[in-house]
Amino acid sequence: MVSNELKQKMIDVCDQKTAQKGDNVGLSFYAFFANKNTNPELLMEAATWWIQTHKLDHFEKAIKIKALVMSE
């Protein structure tokens, strides 16, 4: 389960990326963060959710990520 803060951030980014590039756009959990490590706790939460909880590949389709997040 992801925090409400991360859940909303993931949904927003997935919506933005699919609007820009279509349903086949892929992203990694790094897509939810700037290139600077300004929130290490949230980054680790995203990494744990992505890698340990769901065992996702490095790049996954944004629509798949959004569906997973919304189902929690």
PDB file of N, CA, C and O in Angstrom:
ATOM      1  N   MET A   1       0.849  -1.187   0.000  1.00  0.00           N
ATOM      2  CA  MET A   1       0.000   0.000   0.000  1.00  0.00           C
ATOM      3  C   MET A   1       0.886   1.239   0.000  1.00  0.00           C
ATOM      4  O   MET A   1       1.887   1.292   0.715  1.00  0.00           O
ATOM      5  N   VAL A   2       0.527   2.213  -0.784  1.00  0.00           N
ATOM      6  CA  VAL A   2       1.286   3.450  -0.849  1.00  0.00           C
ATOM      7  C   VAL A   2       0.555   4.552  -0.084  1.00  0.00           C
ATOM      8  O   VAL A   2      -0.665   4.518   0.072  1.00  0.00           O
ATOM      9  N   SER A   3       1.319   5.512   0.380  1.00  0.00           N
ATOM     10  CA  SER A   3       0.727   6.647   1.083  1.00  0.00           C
ATOM     11  C   SER A   3      -0.133   7.450   0.120  1.00  0.00           C
ATOM     12  O   SER A   3       0.029   7.357  -1.097  1.00  0.00           O
ATOM     13  N   ASN A   4      -1.046   8.236   0.671  1.00  0.00           N
ATOM     14  CA  ASN A   4      -1.897   9.074  -0.172  1.00  0.00           C
ATOM     15  C   ASN A   4      -1.076  10.058  -0.990  1.00  0.00           C
ATOM     16  O   ASN A   4      -1.408  10.335  -2.142  1.00  0.00           O
ATOM     17  N   GLU A   5      -0.004  10.589  -0.403  1.00  0.00           N
ATOM     18  CA  GLU A   5       0.861  11.536  -1.110  1.00  0.00           C
ATOM     19  C   GLU A   5       1.485  10.896  -2.348  1.00  0.00           C
ATOM     20  O   GLU A   5       1.456  11.468  -3.437  1.00  0.00           O
ATOM     21  N   LEU A   6       2.048   9.701  -2.167  1.00  0.00           N
ATOM     22  CA  LEU A   6       2.677   9.015  -3.295  1.00  0.00           C
ATOM     23  C   LEU A   6       1.636   8.550  -4.302  1.00  0.00           C
ATOM     24  O   LEU A   6       1.849   8.649  -5.510  1.00  0.00           O
ATOM     25  N   LYS A   7       0.524   8.048  -3.814  1.00  0.00           N
ATOM     26  CA  LYS A   7      -0.540   7.584  -4.708  1.00  0.00           C
ATOM     27  C   LYS A   7      -0.989   8.710  -5.640  1.00  0.00           C
ATOM     28  O   LYS A   7      -1.105   8.501  -6.847  1.00  0.00           O
ATOM     29  N   GLN A   8      -1.238   9.884  -5.100  1.00  0.00           N
ATOM     30  CA  GLN A   8      -1.688  10.999  -5.920  1.00  0.00           C
ATOM     31  C   GLN A   8      -0.617  11.438  -6.908  1.00  0.00           C
ATOM     32  O   GLN A   8      -0.912  11.765  -8.057  1.00  0.00           O
ATOM     33  N   LYS A   9       0.632  11.442  -6.446  1.00  0.00           N
ATOM     34  CA  LYS A   9       1.744  11.822  -7.319  1.00  0.00           C
ATOM     35  C   LYS A   9       1.858  10.830  -8.479  1.00  0.00           C
ATOM     36  O   LYS A   9       2.061  11.237  -9.623  1.00  0.00           O
ATOM     37  N   MET A  10       1.729   9.544  -8.192  1.00  0.00           N
ATOM     38  CA  MET A  10       1.831   8.519  -9.230  1.00  0.00           C
ATOM     39  C   MET A  10       0.700   8.654 -10.248  1.00  0.00           C
ATOM     40  O   MET A  10       0.934   8.562 -11.453  1.00  0.00           O
ATOM     41  N   ILE A  11      -0.513   8.869  -9.770  1.00  0.00           N
ATOM     42  CA  ILE A  11      -1.663   9.020 -10.665  1.00  0.00           C
ATOM     43  C   ILE A  11      -1.483  10.251 -11.552  1.00  0.00           C
ATOM     44  O   ILE A  11      -1.712  10.193 -12.760  1.00  0.00           O
ATOM     45  N   ASP A  12      -1.072  11.362 -10.946  1.00  0.00           N
ATOM     46  CA  ASP A  12      -0.876  12.601 -11.711  1.00  0.00           C
ATOM     47  C   ASP A  12       0.181  12.435 -12.799  1.00  0.00           C
ATOM     48  O   ASP A  12      -0.020  12.867 -13.935  1.00  0.00           O
ATOM     49  N   VAL A  13       1.299  11.816 -12.456  1.00  0.00           N
ATOM     50  CA  VAL A  13       2.377  11.627 -13.434  1.00  0.00           C
ATOM     51  C   VAL A  13       1.934  10.671 -14.543  1.00  0.00           C
ATOM     52  O   VAL A  13       2.197  10.919 -15.719  1.00  0.00           O
ATOM     53  N   CYS A  14       1.271   9.594 -14.174  1.00  0.00           N
ATOM     54  CA  CYS A  14       0.782   8.649 -15.185  1.00  0.00           C
ATOM     55  C   CYS A  14      -0.187   9.339 -16.138  1.00  0.00           C
ATOM     56  O   CYS A  14      -0.104   9.148 -17.351  1.00  0.00           O
ATOM     57  N   ASP A  15      -1.110  10.146 -15.595  1.00  0.00           N
ATOM     58  CA  ASP A  15      -2.054  10.877 -16.442  1.00  0.00           C
ATOM     59  C   ASP A  15      -1.321  11.847 -17.369  1.00  0.00           C
ATOM     60  O   ASP A  15      -1.630  11.938 -18.557  1.00  0.00           O
ATOM     61  N   GLN A  16      -0.355  12.563 -16.818  1.00  0.00           N
ATOM     62  CA  GLN A  16       0.399  13.534 -17.601  1.00  0.00           C
ATOM     63  C   GLN A  16       1.171  12.852 -18.731  1.00  0.00           C
ATOM     64  O   GLN A  16       1.143  13.313 -19.872  1.00  0.00           O
ATOM     65  N   LYS A  17       1.857  11.759 -18.413  1.00  0.00           N
ATOM     66  CA  LYS A  17       2.672  11.070 -19.418  1.00  0.00           C
ATOM     67  C   LYS A  17       1.818  10.451 -20.511  1.00  0.00           C
ATOM     68  O   LYS A  17       2.176  10.524 -21.687  1.00  0.00           O
ATOM     69  N   THR A  18       0.685   9.838 -20.142  1.00  0.00           N
ATOM     70  CA  THR A  18      -0.172   9.242 -21.173  1.00  0.00           C
ATOM     71  C   THR A  18      -0.820  10.326 -22.031  1.00  0.00           C
ATOM     72  O   THR A  18      -1.023  10.118 -23.227  1.00  0.00           O
ATOM     73  N   ALA A  19      -1.148  11.477 -21.445  1.00  0.00           N
ATOM     74  CA  ALA A  19      -1.708  12.585 -22.234  1.00  0.00           C
ATOM     75  C   ALA A  19      -0.685  13.106 -23.241  1.00  0.00           C
ATOM     76  O   ALA A  19      -1.038  13.483 -24.359  1.00  0.00           O
ATOM     77  N   GLN A  20       0.582  13.122 -22.836  1.00  0.00           N
ATOM     78  CA  GLN A  20       1.635  13.628 -23.713  1.00  0.00           C
ATOM     79  C   GLN A  20       2.053  12.633 -24.787  1.00  0.00           C
ATOM     80  O   GLN A  20       2.288  13.006 -25.936  1.00  0.00           O
ATOM     81  N   LYS A  21       2.143  11.345 -24.396  1.00  0.00           N
ATOM     82  CA  LYS A  21       2.786  10.371 -25.295  1.00  0.00           C
ATOM     83  C   LYS A  21       1.933   9.161 -25.643  1.00  0.00           C
ATOM     84  O   LYS A  21       2.382   8.300 -26.399  1.00  0.00           O
ATOM     85  N   GLY A  22       0.728   9.069 -25.120  1.00  0.00           N
ATOM     86  CA  GLY A  22      -0.153   7.966 -25.459  1.00  0.00           C
ATOM     87  C   GLY A  22      -0.107   6.814 -24.468  1.00  0.00           C
ATOM     88  O   GLY A  22       0.695   6.803 -23.535  1.00  0.00           O
ATOM     89  N   ASP A  23      -0.988   5.845 -24.694  1.00  0.00           N
ATOM     90  CA  ASP A  23      -1.163   4.727 -23.764  1.00  0.00           C
ATOM     91  C   ASP A  23       0.033   3.780 -23.687  1.00  0.00           C
ATOM     92  O   ASP A  23       0.151   3.015 -22.730  1.00  0.00           O
ATOM     93  N   ASN A  24       0.914   3.822 -24.673  1.00  0.00           N
ATOM     94  CA  ASN A  24       2.059   2.910 -24.657  1.00  0.00           C
ATOM     95  C   ASN A  24       3.283   3.474 -23.948  1.00  0.00           C
ATOM     96  O   ASN A  24       4.335   2.837 -23.934  1.00  0.00           O
ATOM     97  N   VAL A  25       3.161   4.654 -23.363  1.00  0.00           N
ATOM     98  CA  VAL A  25       4.314   5.268 -22.707  1.00  0.00           C
ATOM     99  C   VAL A  25       4.732   4.441 -21.486  1.00  0.00           C
ATOM    100  O   VAL A  25       3.904   4.025 -20.677  1.00  0.00           O
ATOM    101  N   GLY A  26       6.036   4.222 -21.386  1.00  0.00           N
ATOM    102  CA  GLY A  26       6.590   3.507 -20.244  1.00  0.00           C
ATOM    103  C   GLY A  26       7.300   4.467 -19.311  1.00  0.00           C
ATOM    104  O   GLY A  26       7.774   5.523 -19.731  1.00  0.00           O
ATOM    105  N   LEU A  27       7.368   4.100 -18.058  1.00  0.00           N
ATOM    106  CA  LEU A  27       8.093   4.905 -17.092  1.00  0.00           C
ATOM    107  C   LEU A  27       8.645   4.027 -15.984  1.00  0.00           C
ATOM    108  O   LEU A  27       8.225   2.885 -15.799  1.00  0.00           O
ATOM    109  N   SER A  28       9.598   4.590 -15.251  1.00  0.00           N
ATOM    110  CA  SER A  28      10.153   3.912 -14.089  1.00  0.00           C
ATOM    111  C   SER A  28       9.710   4.676 -12.855  1.00  0.00           C
ATOM    112  O   SER A  28       9.105   5.742 -12.968  1.00  0.00           O
ATOM    113  N   PHE A  29      10.005   4.141 -11.678  1.00  0.00           N
ATOM    114  CA  PHE A  29       9.574   4.840 -10.474  1.00  0.00           C
ATOM    115  C   PHE A  29      10.295   6.177 -10.306  1.00  0.00           C
ATOM    116  O   PHE A  29       9.838   7.035  -9.551  1.00  0.00           O
ATOM    117  N   TYR A  30      11.403   6.356 -10.996  1.00  0.00           N
ATOM    118  CA  TYR A  30      12.092   7.643 -10.960  1.00  0.00           C
ATOM    119  C   TYR A  30      11.270   8.752 -11.619  1.00  0.00           C
ATOM    120  O   TYR A  30      11.518   9.929 -11.357  1.00  0.00           O
ATOM    121  N   ALA A  31      10.307   8.409 -12.459  1.00  0.00           N
ATOM    122  CA  ALA A  31       9.488   9.407 -13.143  1.00  0.00           C
ATOM    123  C   ALA A  31       8.679  10.257 -12.162  1.00  0.00           C
ATOM    124  O   ALA A  31       8.215  11.341 -12.517  1.00  0.00           O
ATOM    125  N   PHE A  32       8.511   9.777 -10.946  1.00  0.00           N
ATOM    126  CA  PHE A  32       7.706  10.488  -9.961  1.00  0.00           C
ATOM    127  C   PHE A  32       8.507  11.510  -9.161  1.00  0.00           C
ATOM    128  O   PHE A  32       7.978  12.144  -8.248  1.00  0.00           O
ATOM    129  N   PHE A  33       9.786  11.667  -9.507  1.00  0.00           N
ATOM    130  CA  PHE A  33      10.675  12.527  -8.730  1.00  0.00           C
ATOM    131  C   PHE A  33      11.534  13.389  -9.647  1.00  0.00           C
ATOM    132  O   PHE A  33      11.800  13.030 -10.795  1.00  0.00           O
ATOM    133  N   ALA A  34      11.958  14.524  -9.121  1.00  0.00           N
ATOM    134  CA  ALA A  34      12.900  15.374  -9.840  1.00  0.00           C
ATOM    135  C   ALA A  34      14.269  14.699  -9.821  1.00  0.00           C
ATOM    136  O   ALA A  34      14.454  13.697  -9.131  1.00  0.00           O
ATOM    137  N   ASN A  35      15.202  15.225 -10.552  1.00  0.00           N
ATOM    138  CA  ASN A  35      16.543  14.638 -10.595  1.00  0.00           C
ATOM    139  C   ASN A  35      17.331  14.842  -9.305  1.00  0.00           C
ATOM    140  O   ASN A  35      18.422  14.293  -9.147  1.00  0.00           O
ATOM    141  N   LYS A  36      16.782  15.626  -8.389  1.00  0.00           N
ATOM    142  CA  LYS A  36      17.432  15.829  -7.103  1.00  0.00           C
ATOM    143  C   LYS A  36      16.717  14.992  -6.055  1.00  0.00           C
ATOM    144  O   LYS A  36      15.499  14.824  -6.116  1.00  0.00           O
ATOM    145  N   ASN A  37      17.447  14.479  -5.118  1.00  0.00           N
ATOM    146  CA  ASN A  37      16.895  13.640  -4.062  1.00  0.00           C
ATOM    147  C   ASN A  37      16.370  14.526  -2.927  1.00  0.00           C
ATOM    148  O   ASN A  37      16.980  14.631  -1.863  1.00  0.00           O
ATOM    149  N   THR A  38      15.225  15.157  -3.185  1.00  0.00           N
ATOM    150  CA  THR A  38      14.664  16.094  -2.216  1.00  0.00           C
ATOM    151  C   THR A  38      13.761  15.425  -1.189  1.00  0.00           C
ATOM    152  O   THR A  38      13.477  16.011  -0.144  1.00  0.00           O
ATOM    153  N   ASN A  39      13.310  14.216  -1.468  1.00  0.00           N
ATOM    154  CA  ASN A  39      12.428  13.505  -0.542  1.00  0.00           C
ATOM    155  C   ASN A  39      12.809  12.025  -0.518  1.00  0.00           C
ATOM    156  O   ASN A  39      12.129  11.204  -1.133  1.00  0.00           O
ATOM    157  N   PRO A  40      13.892  11.675   0.187  1.00  0.00           N
ATOM    158  CA  PRO A  40      14.376  10.292   0.152  1.00  0.00           C
ATOM    159  C   PRO A  40      13.385   9.279   0.716  1.00  0.00           C
ATOM    160  O   PRO A  40      13.360   8.133   0.267  1.00  0.00           O
ATOM    161  N   GLU A  41      12.577   9.674   1.683  1.00  0.00           N
ATOM    162  CA  GLU A  41      11.600   8.743   2.254  1.00  0.00           C
ATOM    163  C   GLU A  41      10.546   8.350   1.221  1.00  0.00           C
ATOM    164  O   GLU A  41      10.178   7.181   1.108  1.00  0.00           O
ATOM    165  N   LEU A  42      10.068   9.338   0.471  1.00  0.00           N
ATOM    166  CA  LEU A  42       9.061   9.052  -0.551  1.00  0.00           C
ATOM    167  C   LEU A  42       9.661   8.253  -1.706  1.00  0.00           C
ATOM    168  O   LEU A  42       9.002   7.378  -2.269  1.00  0.00           O
ATOM    169  N   LEU A  43      10.904   8.552  -2.056  1.00  0.00           N
ATOM    170  CA  LEU A  43      11.605   7.788  -3.091  1.00  0.00           C
ATOM    171  C   LEU A  43      11.741   6.331  -2.679  1.00  0.00           C
ATOM    172  O   LEU A  43      11.508   5.435  -3.491  1.00  0.00           O
ATOM    173  N   MET A  44      12.115   6.084  -1.436  1.00  0.00           N
ATOM    174  CA  MET A  44      12.258   4.701  -0.958  1.00  0.00           C
ATOM    175  C   MET A  44      10.903   3.994  -0.894  1.00  0.00           C
ATOM    176  O   MET A  44      10.813   2.793  -1.151  1.00  0.00           O
ATOM    177  N   GLU A  45       9.859   4.738  -0.552  1.00  0.00           N
ATOM    178  CA  GLU A  45       8.515   4.153  -0.550  1.00  0.00           C
ATOM    179  C   GLU A  45       8.135   3.712  -1.962  1.00  0.00           C
ATOM    180  O   GLU A  45       7.599   2.621  -2.157  1.00  0.00           O
ATOM    181  N   ALA A  46       8.417   4.567  -2.941  1.00  0.00           N
ATOM    182  CA  ALA A  46       8.117   4.233  -4.334  1.00  0.00           C
ATOM    183  C   ALA A  46       8.948   3.043  -4.807  1.00  0.00           C
ATOM    184  O   ALA A  46       8.434   2.147  -5.475  1.00  0.00           O
ATOM    185  N   ALA A  47      10.221   3.038  -4.462  1.00  0.00           N
ATOM    186  CA  ALA A  47      11.102   1.928  -4.864  1.00  0.00           C
ATOM    187  C   ALA A  47      10.646   0.620  -4.243  1.00  0.00           C
ATOM    188  O   ALA A  47      10.619  -0.412  -4.914  1.00  0.00           O
ATOM    189  N   THR A  48      10.292   0.654  -2.981  1.00  0.00           N
ATOM    190  CA  THR A  48       9.823  -0.555  -2.292  1.00  0.00           C
ATOM    191  C   THR A  48       8.538  -1.073  -2.925  1.00  0.00           C
ATOM    192  O   THR A  48       8.401  -2.267  -3.188  1.00  0.00           O
ATOM    193  N   TRP A  49       7.600  -0.164  -3.167  1.00  0.00           N
ATOM    194  CA  TRP A  49       6.334  -0.545  -3.785  1.00  0.00           C
ATOM    195  C   TRP A  49       6.575  -1.151  -5.159  1.00  0.00           C
ATOM    196  O   TRP A  49       5.980  -2.173  -5.500  1.00  0.00           O
ATOM    197  N   TRP A  50       7.446  -0.525  -5.953  1.00  0.00           N
ATOM    198  CA  TRP A  50       7.709  -0.935  -7.333  1.00  0.00           C
ATOM    199  C   TRP A  50       8.479  -2.247  -7.393  1.00  0.00           C
ATOM    200  O   TRP A  50       8.097  -3.165  -8.119  1.00  0.00           O
ATOM    201  N   ILE A  51       9.567  -2.333  -6.628  1.00  0.00           N
ATOM    202  CA  ILE A  51      10.505  -3.453  -6.748  1.00  0.00           C
ATOM    203  C   ILE A  51      10.122  -4.631  -5.866  1.00  0.00           C
ATOM    204  O   ILE A  51      10.033  -5.762  -6.344  1.00  0.00           O
ATOM    205  N   GLN A  52       9.898  -4.377  -4.589  1.00  0.00           N
ATOM    206  CA  GLN A  52       9.648  -5.487  -3.661  1.00  0.00           C
ATOM    207  C   GLN A  52       8.190  -5.932  -3.654  1.00  0.00           C
ATOM    208  O   GLN A  52       7.911  -7.130  -3.702  1.00  0.00           O
ATOM    209  N   THR A  53       7.268  -4.994  -3.596  1.00  0.00           N
ATOM    210  CA  THR A  53       5.858  -5.360  -3.494  1.00  0.00           C
ATOM    211  C   THR A  53       5.318  -5.941  -4.793  1.00  0.00           C
ATOM    212  O   THR A  53       4.676  -6.991  -4.790  1.00  0.00           O
ATOM    213  N   HIS A  54       5.580  -5.255  -5.908  1.00  0.00           N
ATOM    214  CA  HIS A  54       4.988  -5.676  -7.181  1.00  0.00           C
ATOM    215  C   HIS A  54       5.959  -6.338  -8.146  1.00  0.00           C
ATOM    216  O   HIS A  54       5.545  -6.848  -9.187  1.00  0.00           O
ATOM    217  N   LYS A  55       7.254  -6.336  -7.810  1.00  0.00           N
ATOM    218  CA  LYS A  55       8.270  -6.999  -8.633  1.00  0.00           C
ATOM    219  C   LYS A  55       8.163  -6.579 -10.107  1.00  0.00           C
ATOM    220  O   LYS A  55       8.177  -7.413 -11.012  1.00  0.00           O
ATOM    221  N   LEU A  56       8.058  -5.270 -10.314  1.00  0.00           N
ATOM    222  CA  LEU A  56       7.909  -4.731 -11.661  1.00  0.00           C
ATOM    223  C   LEU A  56       9.263  -4.606 -12.342  1.00  0.00           C
ATOM    224  O   LEU A  56      10.299  -4.508 -11.685  1.00  0.00           O
ATOM    225  N   ASP A  57       9.237  -4.611 -13.678  1.00  0.00           N
ATOM    226  CA  ASP A  57      10.439  -4.347 -14.464  1.00  0.00           C
ATOM    227  C   ASP A  57      10.829  -2.883 -14.300  1.00  0.00           C
ATOM    228  O   ASP A  57      10.061  -2.084 -13.763  1.00  0.00           O
ATOM    229  N   HIS A  58      12.023  -2.537 -14.762  1.00  0.00           N
ATOM    230  CA  HIS A  58      12.481  -1.151 -14.626  1.00  0.00           C
ATOM    231  C   HIS A  58      11.512  -0.191 -15.303  1.00  0.00           C
ATOM    232  O   HIS A  58      11.165   0.838 -14.721  1.00  0.00           O
ATOM    233  N   PHE A  59      11.067  -0.500 -16.511  1.00  0.00           N
ATOM    234  CA  PHE A  59      10.079   0.321 -17.207  1.00  0.00           C
ATOM    235  C   PHE A  59       8.786  -0.460 -17.337  1.00  0.00           C
ATOM    236  O   PHE A  59       8.787  -1.628 -17.725  1.00  0.00           O
ATOM    237  N   GLU A  60       7.681   0.199 -17.009  1.00  0.00           N
ATOM    238  CA  GLU A  60       6.347  -0.371 -17.138  1.00  0.00           C
ATOM    239  C   GLU A  60       5.445   0.672 -17.772  1.00  0.00           C
ATOM    240  O   GLU A  60       5.729   1.869 -17.719  1.00  0.00           O
ATOM    241  N   LYS A  61       4.365   0.214 -18.368  1.00  0.00           N
ATOM    242  CA  LYS A  61       3.417   1.135 -18.980  1.00  0.00           C
ATOM    243  C   LYS A  61       2.732   1.968 -17.886  1.00  0.00           C
ATOM    244  O   LYS A  61       2.360   1.450 -16.833  1.00  0.00           O
ATOM    245  N   ALA A  62       2.578   3.254 -18.158  1.00  0.00           N
ATOM    246  CA  ALA A  62       1.953   4.165 -17.203  1.00  0.00           C
ATOM    247  C   ALA A  62       0.526   3.727 -16.866  1.00  0.00           C
ATOM    248  O   ALA A  62       0.085   3.864 -15.725  1.00  0.00           O
ATOM    249  N   ILE A  63      -0.191   3.202 -17.858  1.00  0.00           N
ATOM    250  CA  ILE A  63      -1.568   2.780 -17.587  1.00  0.00           C
ATOM    251  C   ILE A  63      -1.606   1.585 -16.625  1.00  0.00           C
ATOM    252  O   ILE A  63      -2.542   1.457 -15.837  1.00  0.00           O
ATOM    253  N   LYS A  64      -0.603   0.722 -16.686  1.00  0.00           N
ATOM    254  CA  LYS A  64      -0.518  -0.410 -15.770  1.00  0.00           C
ATOM    255  C   LYS A  64      -0.239   0.085 -14.339  1.00  0.00           C
ATOM    256  O   LYS A  64      -0.843  -0.395 -13.379  1.00  0.00           O
ATOM    257  N   ILE A  65       0.675   1.041 -14.215  1.00  0.00           N
ATOM    258  CA  ILE A  65       1.024   1.582 -12.903  1.00  0.00           C
ATOM    259  C   ILE A  65      -0.196   2.267 -12.296  1.00  0.00           C
ATOM    260  O   ILE A  65      -0.510   2.061 -11.124  1.00  0.00           O
ATOM    261  N   LYS A  66      -0.873   3.071 -13.086  1.00  0.00           N
ATOM    262  CA  LYS A  66      -2.057   3.774 -12.568  1.00  0.00           C
ATOM    263  C   LYS A  66      -3.110   2.780 -12.099  1.00  0.00           C
ATOM    264  O   LYS A  66      -3.709   2.975 -11.041  1.00  0.00           O
ATOM    265  N   ALA A  67      -3.346   1.727 -12.860  1.00  0.00           N
ATOM    266  CA  ALA A  67      -4.327   0.716 -12.464  1.00  0.00           C
ATOM    267  C   ALA A  67      -3.929   0.034 -11.156  1.00  0.00           C
ATOM    268  O   ALA A  67      -4.775  -0.188 -10.289  1.00  0.00           O
ATOM    269  N   LEU A  68      -2.647  -0.299 -11.013  1.00  0.00           N
ATOM    270  CA  LEU A  68      -2.183  -0.925  -9.772  1.00  0.00           C
ATOM    271  C   LEU A  68      -2.384   0.000  -8.577  1.00  0.00           C
ATOM    272  O   LEU A  68      -2.871  -0.426  -7.530  1.00  0.00           O
ATOM    273  N   VAL A  69      -2.012   1.254  -8.737  1.00  0.00           N
ATOM    274  CA  VAL A  69      -2.117   2.217  -7.648  1.00  0.00           C
ATOM    275  C   VAL A  69      -3.577   2.428  -7.265  1.00  0.00           C
ATOM    276  O   VAL A  69      -3.904   2.488  -6.080  1.00  0.00           O
ATOM    277  N   MET A  70      -4.442   2.540  -8.241  1.00  0.00           N
ATOM    278  CA  MET A  70      -5.856   2.798  -7.962  1.00  0.00           C
ATOM    279  C   MET A  70      -6.553   1.593  -7.348  1.00  0.00           C
ATOM    280  O   MET A  70      -7.585   1.741  -6.694  1.00  0.00           O
ATOM    281  N   SER A  71      -6.000   0.408  -7.550  1.00  0.00           N
ATOM    282  CA  SER A  71      -6.626  -0.796  -6.996  1.00  0.00           C
ATOM    283  C   SER A  71      -6.289  -1.008  -5.521  1.00  0.00           C
ATOM    284  O   SER A  71      -6.857  -1.881  -4.865  1.00  0.00           O
ATOM    285  N   GLU A  72      -5.367  -0.206  -5.012  1.00  0.00           N
ATOM    286  CA  GLU A  72      -4.979  -0.362  -3.603  1.00  0.00           C
ATOM    287  C   GLU A  72      -5.830   0.487  -2.704  1.00  0.00           C
ATOM    288  O   GLU A  72      -5.641   0.480  -1.488  1.00  0.00           O
TER     289      GLU A  72
END
